[in-house]
Amino acid sequence: MLSYISAKEAAEKWNISQRRVAILCSEARISGAMMVGNMWIIPADAEKPIDKRTVRYEKIHKVELKPFVKWVGGKGQLVDEIEKMLPSDGEKTLTKYAEPMVGGGALFFNVLSRYNFEELYISDINSELINAYTAIKQDVEALIKRLDDMQMTFLPLDTNGRKYYYYNIRDKFNSVELNNKTSIEKAAYFIFLNKTCFNGLYRVNRKGLFNVPMGAYKNPTICDAENLRNIHSALQNVTIICGDYTLSQSFIDSKTFVYLDPPYRPISETSGFTSYNSDAFDDNEQIRLAKFIDEINEAGAKIVLSNSDPKNVNPDDNFFDDLYKSYRIHRVSATRMINSNAEKRGKINELLICN
Ligand SMILES: C[S@@+](CC[C@H](N)C(=O)[O-])C[C@H]1O[C@@H](n2cnc3c(N)ncnc32)[C@H](O)[C@@H]1O
């Protein structure tokens, strides 16, 4: 049976005025509150609503942005879970957002679409990916024109024609060095390859050359001009950096929400996919990251970190439980997307670690 408290008791509990409680009730901001006679009663377990007058990162409804590349380890499925970790505490003013391992940016684009952070910072070690973000920010029309040309040429071709075209673009992508002059052209190759290659993988060989074969998509959208233009506008107040996540430290302070999504620690010897770049993200890297997290925790940032749960394969593996023993660890269910054997995709736990 539900128990209720009076507006006076709620006011004391939440440390706000009784009049404010009445206003929140009349605005239907407290779920389950009811008027009895001329008094409000409130479910005893109701939570204090976020006070929009003090929250600086308030939710807004702008145009919905989608990631412009498919990315391994993309956190589309977990966005709702992670979003719950954005603190709903009006007294703690968060005005900055940092995602130092942004990848395809599933959460980042959600945040850009729905929250009003004053300053944002993204980075990644993958220079081609960051070049694409920068190209969209700086010269989206030139990029759209190039992608549109490629789409118009590629889509009408038969399978052999498409293969010829795809491998030609892959060769060009691998032979062009990234520099200012070529950045738009390379960004266009990068997005084209992502949209047409096998599973949207980004994999390079030992020499650093992209080596993913063509995929089998019938009608891939290579140029989503509307989304690219919307992203272009939204990126104007975002700092975009290519490099190690530790570079974000100078940006991060007690007003910053930080989301970190490192490459997975492999869940088994054979299924691991950690090489986005030629360097794998091994246990030593995970330990280095944990030290960085300790430092930004000290600086007062609000942190959320995601990773695969090693207990999916070995219930006795306490690697992350030990590494993050002074943090809160949540286990949430997700479908692992990356596995060349479709039958092996299944429900597993992911870790969300926060302070
Ligand atoms: C799991 S993915 C992130 C996926 C992303 N959350 C999304 O929604 O697409 C991990 C990313 O970390 C990047 N990365 C790996 N080592 C890094 C480092 N030392 N510094 C910055 N980024 C790094 C990889 O290039 C990759 O894009």
The ligand as a MOL file (V3000), in Angstrom:
LIG
                    3D

  0  0  0     0  0            999 V3000
M  V30 BEGIN CTAB
M  V30 COUNTS 27 29 0 0 0
M  V30 BEGIN ATOM
M  V30 1 C 34.4120 1.5780 -27.7550 0
M  V30 2 S 34.9940 2.8180 -28.8560 0 CHG=1
M  V30 3 C 33.9720 4.1900 -28.4690 0
M  V30 4 C 32.6250 4.0160 -29.0830 0
M  V30 5 C 31.7090 5.2020 -28.8810 0
M  V30 6 N 31.2510 5.2940 -27.5120 0
M  V30 7 C 30.5170 5.1380 -29.8150 0
M  V30 8 O 29.3680 5.3300 -29.3870 0
M  V30 9 O 30.7470 4.9000 -31.0090 0 CHG=-1
M  V30 10 C 36.5380 3.2730 -28.1940 0
M  V30 11 C 37.2280 4.4400 -28.8910 0
M  V30 12 O 38.4080 4.7670 -28.1460 0
M  V30 13 C 39.3940 5.2230 -29.0590 0
M  V30 14 N 40.6990 5.1420 -28.3770 0
M  V30 15 C 41.4920 4.0610 -28.1750 0
M  V30 16 N 42.5860 4.3960 -27.4690 0
M  V30 17 C 42.4890 5.7260 -27.2050 0
M  V30 18 C 43.3100 6.6660 -26.5120 0
M  V30 19 N 44.4400 6.2880 -25.9100 0
M  V30 20 N 42.8860 7.9500 -26.4430 0
M  V30 21 C 41.7400 8.3480 -27.0410 0
M  V30 22 N 40.9120 7.4940 -27.7150 0
M  V30 23 C 41.2800 6.2100 -27.7990 0
M  V30 24 C 39.2120 4.3000 -30.2480 0
M  V30 25 O 39.7730 4.8630 -31.4290 0
M  V30 26 C 37.6850 4.1470 -30.3090 0
M  V30 27 O 37.1010 5.0830 -31.1810 0
M  V30 END ATOM
M  V30 BEGIN BOND
M  V30 1 1 1 2
M  V30 2 1 2 3
M  V30 3 1 2 10
M  V30 4 1 3 4
M  V30 5 1 4 5
M  V30 6 1 5 6
M  V30 7 1 5 7
M  V30 8 2 7 8
M  V30 9 1 7 9
M  V30 10 1 10 11
M  V30 11 1 11 12
M  V30 12 1 11 26
M  V30 13 1 12 13
M  V30 14 1 13 14
M  V30 15 1 13 24
M  V30 16 1 14 15
M  V30 17 1 14 23
M  V30 18 2 15 16
M  V30 19 1 16 17
M  V30 20 1 17 18
M  V30 21 2 17 23
M  V30 22 1 18 19
M  V30 23 2 18 20
M  V30 24 1 20 21
M  V30 25 2 21 22
M  V30 26 1 22 23
M  V30 27 1 24 25
M  V30 28 1 24 26
M  V30 29 1 26 27
M  V30 END BOND
M  V30 END CTAB
M  END
